Amino acid sequence: MKKNHEVWVFIEQRGGKPADVSFELLSKGRKLAQTLKGTLKAVVIGHNMKDVAKETFRYGAQEVLLVDHPDLEFYNTLPYSRIMSELVDEHQPRIVLFGATFIGRDLAPRVASHTKSGLTADCTELKISDVTYLRKDYKDLLLQIRPAFGGNIVATIITPDNPVQMATVREGVMEMAPLDKPVNGTITEIPYTPNETDTLVQIIERYHEENKVNLKAAPIIVAGGYGMGSRENFQLLHELADVLGGEVAGSRAAVDAGFIDHNRQVGQTGVTVRPKLYIACGISGAIQHRAGMQEAKKIIAINTDPEAPIFDVCHYGIVGDATEVIPMLIDVYKHKLK
């Protein structure tokens, strides 16, 4: 039997607005589908989603499986997981990708469990490769790569015995790459047939608050770690960021110590960023943090420890006390940027 070489991406939406991570995954899925010599498809579930379906063509989707109905306007676990599971059961795609968001982390395990598919969470890289495992050759397996054991190793996970391989990927990990010219794709409308289980959980009220901090869009980020010593010392980072027109961020250690708020955390359990300039101050550079910032165009690191791992990924390194170096940078930038 010929294997199905389809790559699917679940397009997450809230109130009709698609999530950036879905388009990032389409960009990655396009490369995976090319390697497999297969097809890239988007799955869109919601209400009045025709425009979102068409938008996926800009990122390489060749076909959209569209399930559109007023009852599906807002994400609801039971109908969404049932619809997705039925589609996977019927078509048996080779790869299915979800964003590692609240919605993706709720949906993917349910679909994987129902369809008996392999699933790896929070992948930082995805590749296609032939693999020999237990003396058996497997062709075109999805290598699901992610930090493991608290970030001490990078694990490559395979699911060789499952025809369908699934993965969740966090926002910002894959680069969003729209095509110059959208694909002339097709929209396949799939009728929604209600099931009595769909209404077991009902949405009574919705509260939505926009995140006031948008680190992903910041061209310059000044980030501090536990080595900054105190919340007061973090004020230096705010001053430097103000001079440069950037945002302030922190490592998990700095957040845990109360130096900065969680919504500004960069790293494996925070946000993944790709700014033009990333200045890491008092950050040792554990793999969990590097996973969130190593794609920055230019990285400047300031640390008292010359052996700190952050110096392995930075473009320019300054060995010194950040509380002494930063005031000098502020002084220079103030005069240079006038």
ChimeraX attribute file (.defattr): number of C-alpha atoms within 10 A of each C-alpha:
attribute: neighborCount
match mode: 1-to-1
recipient: residues
	/A:1	3
	/A:2	4
	/A:3	9
	/A:4	16
	/A:5	21
	/A:6	21
	/A:7	27
	/A:8	28
	/A:9	29
	/A:10	24
	/A:11	26
	/A:12	23
	/A:13	20
	/A:14	13
	/A:15	12
	/A:16	17
	/A:17	11
	/A:18	18
	/A:19	15
	/A:20	15
	/A:21	24
	/A:22	26
	/A:23	30
	/A:24	23
	/A:25	30
	/A:26	32
	/A:27	24
	/A:28	22
	/A:29	29
	/A:30	23
	/A:31	18
	/A:32	23
	/A:33	22
	/A:34	13
	/A:35	14
	/A:36	20
	/A:37	11
	/A:38	15
	/A:39	21
	/A:40	27
	/A:41	28
	/A:42	28
	/A:43	22
	/A:44	25
	/A:45	28
	/A:46	24
	/A:47	17
	/A:48	16
	/A:49	21
	/A:50	17
	/A:51	10
	/A:52	18
	/A:53	25
	/A:54	19
	/A:55	17
	/A:56	28
	/A:57	26
	/A:58	21
	/A:59	26
	/A:60	28
	/A:61	29
	/A:62	19
	/A:63	22
	/A:64	26
	/A:65	19
	/A:66	22
	/A:67	23
	/A:68	19
	/A:69	16
	/A:70	10
	/A:71	15
	/A:72	17
	/A:73	17
	/A:74	17
	/A:75	19
	/A:76	18
	/A:77	15
	/A:78	17
	/A:79	23
	/A:80	20
	/A:81	21
	/A:82	18
	/A:83	18
	/A:84	23
	/A:85	19
	/A:86	15
	/A:87	17
	/A:88	21
	/A:89	16
	/A:90	9
	/A:91	10
	/A:92	19
	/A:93	22
	/A:94	25
	/A:95	26
	/A:96	26
	/A:97	25
	/A:98	25
	/A:99	30
	/A:100	20
	/A:101	17
	/A:102	8
	/A:103	16
	/A:104	21
	/A:105	16
	/A:106	14
	/A:107	24
	/A:108	27
	/A:109	21
	/A:110	19
	/A:111	23
	/A:112	22
	/A:113	12
	/A:114	16
	/A:115	19
	/A:116	15
	/A:117	23
	/A:118	21
	/A:119	23
	/A:120	22
	/A:121	20
	/A:122	22
	/A:123	23
	/A:124	19
	/A:125	14
	/A:126	20
	/A:127	16
	/A:128	16
	/A:129	14
	/A:130	12
	/A:131	17
	/A:132	11
	/A:133	10
	/A:134	6
	/A:135	7
	/A:136	8
	/A:137	11
	/A:138	13
	/A:139	12
	/A:140	17
	/A:141	19
	/A:142	25
	/A:143	23
	/A:144	25
	/A:145	20
	/A:146	21
	/A:147	18
	/A:148	12
	/A:149	8
	/A:150	9
	/A:151	15
	/A:152	11
	/A:153	11
	/A:154	14
	/A:155	15
	/A:156	17
	/A:157	16
	/A:158	18
	/A:159	17
	/A:160	20
	/A:161	10
	/A:162	14
	/A:163	17
	/A:164	25
	/A:165	26
	/A:166	26
	/A:167	26
	/A:168	23
	/A:169	27
	/A:170	25
	/A:171	23
	/A:172	21
	/A:173	23
	/A:174	23
	/A:175	16
	/A:176	17
	/A:177	16
	/A:178	17
	/A:179	12
	/A:180	8
	/A:181	10
	/A:182	16
	/A:183	17
	/A:184	12
	/A:185	17
	/A:186	15
	/A:187	18
	/A:188	13
	/A:189	13
	/A:190	14
	/A:191	10
	/A:192	16
	/A:193	9
	/A:194	12
	/A:195	11
	/A:196	7
	/A:197	10
	/A:198	17
	/A:199	13
	/A:200	9
	/A:201	11
	/A:202	10
	/A:203	9
	/A:204	5
	/A:205	5
	/A:206	6
	/A:207	4
	/A:208	6
	/A:209	5
	/A:210	6
	/A:211	7
	/A:212	7
	/A:213	13
	/A:214	13
	/A:215	22
	/A:216	17
	/A:217	12
	/A:218	18
	/A:219	18
	/A:220	22
	/A:221	30
	/A:222	23
	/A:223	26
	/A:224	32
	/A:225	27
	/A:226	21
	/A:227	20
	/A:228	22
	/A:229	16
	/A:230	15
	/A:231	15
	/A:232	10
	/A:233	15
	/A:234	22
	/A:235	14
	/A:236	20
	/A:237	29
	/A:238	17
	/A:239	17
	/A:240	24
	/A:241	20
	/A:242	14
	/A:243	15
	/A:244	17
	/A:245	12
	/A:246	21
	/A:247	23
	/A:248	25
	/A:249	30
	/A:250	31
	/A:251	33
	/A:252	25
	/A:253	18
	/A:254	26
	/A:255	21
	/A:256	14
	/A:257	15
	/A:258	13
	/A:259	22
	/A:260	23
	/A:261	14
	/A:262	18
	/A:263	16
	/A:264	20
	/A:265	27
	/A:266	26
	/A:267	22
	/A:268	24
	/A:269	16
	/A:270	20
	/A:271	23
	/A:272	25
	/A:273	25
	/A:274	23
	/A:275	21
	/A:276	14
	/A:277	17
	/A:278	28
	/A:279	25
	/A:280	28
	/A:281	30
	/A:282	27
	/A:283	30
	/A:284	26
	/A:285	24
	/A:286	15
	/A:287	19
	/A:288	20
	/A:289	26
	/A:290	20
	/A:291	23
	/A:292	24
	/A:293	25
	/A:294	21
	/A:295	20
	/A:296	20
	/A:297	14
	/A:298	17
	/A:299	22
	/A:300	18
	/A:301	26
	/A:302	28
	/A:303	25
	/A:304	16
	/A:305	17
	/A:306	14
	/A:307	11
	/A:308	17
	/A:309	15
	/A:310	27
	/A:311	23
	/A:312	11
	/A:313	18
	/A:314	21
	/A:315	12
	/A:316	12
	/A:317	18
	/A:318	17
	/A:319	15
	/A:320	16
	/A:321	16
	/A:322	26
	/A:323	18
	/A:324	10
	/A:325	15
	/A:326	17
	/A:327	15
	/A:328	13
	/A:329	13
	/A:330	19
	/A:331	12
	/A:332	11
	/A:333	14
	/A:334	13
	/A:335	8
	/A:336	8
	/A:337	8
	/A:338	5
